[in-house]
């Protein structure tokens, strides 16, 4: 079957087709998928360029700009840059100041995605001035909103908030609901980073309501992901995972491969916090493959740092150092941002891994020097934590990891006699009476005598396994077991429990310590014996 051409062979008809493609671009880009939109623009531009009769330069500039934007969203950065430059030339030749402003805004958007925050800020200033000059209130509002993003990433919180509010006034007056929704969502991100979860949730939901009414699946997926991060910081990992997985489905549906990579990176973070290291590695690998090709250096820096932290916690020191170096290098190229602290905080886990190794060698002084470095690091970041959810999560993770680590070795060499020298009991998991030690089948004895919270949690799990096999202990019950009598915010308490569970899994209990519907339990199908504290 032959396909019919999109345009006729005469120039006026080709120009009309080009105008249709330009008009459809905002609609198709918001609903996705993007590849068919790219094909439509490519065919329209190709046919017009073959015509002997010239097409109106302003129309051509609009089409080329739409083409550049679509290429950028598909991760084809070099081609997008060339088309933006072409659109700028066409707009200037046409003397169309409105289009010049829009081309500047598009260039600023590219600089933002490339992590060039100061350049993006300066370009948005120029673009907004032109939008204001020609009375393009819609694009003036959009430009203010985008400029607020750049200001906020550079740490100017109040300046960003003012710009967002100015943008909302313009966009509501001009009747641009899509840009209004995006600005509401960006303001929600600011409130979220400042730890104002209720305000952030309200703004995200308001933005999502507008986007869903418009059928904008493209941006819906991004704010669903943001709701997942609010849930993650609150300690509700199940809700976070559901949001990230929903966002991933949408990103794949609309063909947004850059944000697909971002969703995978956050899924990996969720896996790490729950102690599912192999799942985390798989998601990190998929995210890294996409983000290396498609850009977004901020997320690449964060994801590499998270991966390095995870490998350090698993005592894979060589891999940890490589990932942490990569995260620090990428972040360093971005200059000073509100998330610049994350690679340094994640590197603190490498110091703790080296402290564990020194403990095993019996080098207590070396181990303590590594822990002192972490203490000094944490003391220097108290003021930074309130500016970024990512920094806040990294601070919590490192602080809890330091609190859990003792000055004594975790794994006890066979030559040493201690309460942790449990005998091997066939294929059974051996847990001492008060969980001061455990031993997995075929493994070395593991000493928990100086790791108070994990020891108490394992004791509670083992006792519960004996009395109610197959039933899980809730997060609240595990929190009370590990930190009896302490009053904590729900998200802080949940984070402590997840950290302790991840520690126990890393120490060898991963095959036995399962996640249930409401919490965690020891596998009821695996044999378990309780042993006396002394041999």
Rosetta blueprint (number, residue, H / E / L):
1 X L
2 X L
3 X L
4 X L
5 X L
6 X L
7 X L
8 X L
9 X L
10 X L
11 X H
12 X H
13 X H
14 X H
15 X H
16 X H
17 X H
18 X H
19 X H
20 X H
21 X H
22 X H
23 X H
24 X H
25 X H
26 X H
27 X H
28 X H
29 X H
30 X H
31 X H
32 X L
33 X L
34 X H
35 X H
36 X H
37 X H
38 X H
39 X H
40 X H
41 X H
42 X H
43 X H
44 X H
45 X H
46 X H
47 X H
48 X H
49 X H
50 X L
51 X L
52 X L
53 X L
54 X L
55 X L
56 X L
57 X H
58 X H
59 X H
60 X H
61 X H
62 X H
63 X H
64 X H
65 X H
66 X H
67 X H
68 X H
69 X H
70 X H
71 X H
72 X H
73 X H
74 X L
75 X L
76 X L
77 X H
78 X H
79 X H
80 X H
81 X H
82 X H
83 X H
84 X H
85 X H
86 X H
87 X H
88 X H
89 X H
90 X H
91 X H
92 X H
93 X H
94 X H
95 X L
96 X L
97 X H
98 X H
99 X H
100 X H
101 X H
102 X H
103 X H
104 X H
105 X H
106 X H
107 X H
108 X H
109 X H
110 X H
111 X H
112 X H
113 X H
114 X L
115 X L
116 X L
117 X H
118 X H
119 X H
120 X H
121 X H
122 X H
123 X H
124 X H
125 X H
126 X H
127 X H
128 X H
129 X H
130 X H
131 X H
132 X H
133 X H
134 X H
135 X L
136 X L
137 X H
138 X H
139 X H
140 X H
141 X H
142 X H
143 X H
144 X H
145 X H
146 X H
147 X H
148 X H
149 X H
150 X H
151 X H
152 X H
153 X H
154 X L
155 X L
156 X L
157 X H
158 X H
159 X H
160 X H
161 X H
162 X H
163 X H
164 X H
165 X H
166 X H
167 X H
168 X H
169 X H
170 X H
171 X H
172 X H
173 X H
174 X H
175 X L
176 X L
177 X H
178 X H
179 X H
180 X H
181 X H
182 X H
183 X H
184 X H
185 X H
186 X H
187 X H
188 X H
189 X H
190 X H
191 X H
192 X H
193 X H
194 X L
195 X L
196 X L
197 X H
198 X H
199 X H
200 X H
201 X H
202 X H
203 X H
204 X H
205 X H
206 X H
207 X H
208 X H
209 X H
210 X H
211 X H
212 X H
213 X H
214 X H
215 X L
216 X L
217 X H
218 X H
219 X H
220 X H
221 X H
222 X H
223 X H
224 X H
225 X H
226 X H
227 X H
228 X H
229 X H
230 X H
231 X H
232 X H
233 X H
234 X H
235 X L
236 X L
237 X H
238 X H
239 X H
240 X H
241 X H
242 X H
243 X H
244 X H
245 X H
246 X H
247 X H
248 X H
249 X H
250 X H
251 X H
252 X H
253 X H
254 X H
255 X L
256 X L
257 X H
258 X H
259 X H
260 X H
261 X H
262 X H
263 X H
264 X H
265 X H
266 X H
267 X H
268 X H
269 X H
270 X H
271 X H
272 X H
273 X H
274 X L
275 X L
276 X L
277 X H
278 X H
279 X H
280 X H
281 X H
282 X H
283 X H
284 X H
285 X H
286 X H
287 X H
288 X H
289 X H
290 X H
291 X H
292 X H
293 X H
294 X H
295 X L
296 X L
297 X H
298 X H
299 X H
300 X H
301 X H
302 X H
303 X H
304 X H
305 X H
306 X H
307 X H
308 X H
309 X H
310 X H
311 X H
312 X H
313 X H
314 X L
315 X L
316 X L
317 X H
318 X H
319 X H
320 X H
321 X H
322 X H
323 X H
324 X H
325 X H
326 X H
327 X H
328 X H
329 X H
330 X H
331 X H
332 X H
333 X H
334 X L
335 X L
336 X L
337 X L
338 X L
339 X L
340 X L
341 X H
342 X H
343 X H
344 X H
345 X H
346 X H
347 X H
348 X H
349 X H
350 X H
351 X H
352 X H
353 X H
354 X H
355 X H
356 X H
357 X H
358 X H
359 X H
360 X H
361 X H
362 X L
363 X L
364 X H
365 X H
366 X H
367 X H
368 X H
369 X H
370 X H
371 X H
372 X H
373 X H
374 X H
375 X H
376 X H
377 X H
378 X H
379 X H
380 X L
381 X L
382 X L
383 X L
384 X L
385 X H
386 X H
387 X H
388 X L
389 X H
390 X H
391 X H
392 X H
393 X H
394 X H
395 X H
396 X H
397 X H
398 X H
399 X H
400 X H
401 X H
402 X H
403 X H
404 X H
405 X L
406 X L
407 X L
408 X L
409 X L
410 X L
411 X E
412 X L
413 X L
414 X L
415 X L
416 X L
417 X L
418 X L
419 X L
420 X L
421 X L
422 X L
423 X L
424 X L
425 X L
426 X L
427 X L
428 X L
429 X E
430 X E
431 X E
432 X E
433 X L
434 X L
435 X L
436 X L
437 X E
438 X E
439 X E
440 X L
441 X L
442 X L
443 X L
444 X L
445 X L
446 X E
447 X E
448 X L
449 X L
450 X L
451 X L
452 X H
453 X H
454 X H
455 X H
456 X H
457 X H
458 X H
459 X H
460 X H
461 X H
462 X H
463 X H
464 X H
465 X H
466 X H
467 X H
468 X L
469 X L
470 X L
471 X L
472 X L
473 X E
474 X E
475 X H
476 X H
477 X H
478 X H
479 X H
480 X H
481 X H
482 X H
483 X L
484 X L
485 X L
486 X L
487 X L
488 X L
489 X L
490 X H
491 X H
492 X H
493 X H
494 X H
495 X H
496 X H
497 X H
498 X H
499 X H
500 X H
501 X H
502 X H
503 X H
504 X H
505 X H
506 X H
507 X H
508 X H
509 X H
510 X L
511 X L
512 X L
513 X E
514 X E
515 X E
516 X L
517 X L
518 X L
519 X E
520 X E
521 X E
522 X E
523 X L
524 X L
525 X L
526 X L
527 X L
528 X E
529 X E
530 X E
531 X E
532 X L
533 X L
534 X L
535 X L
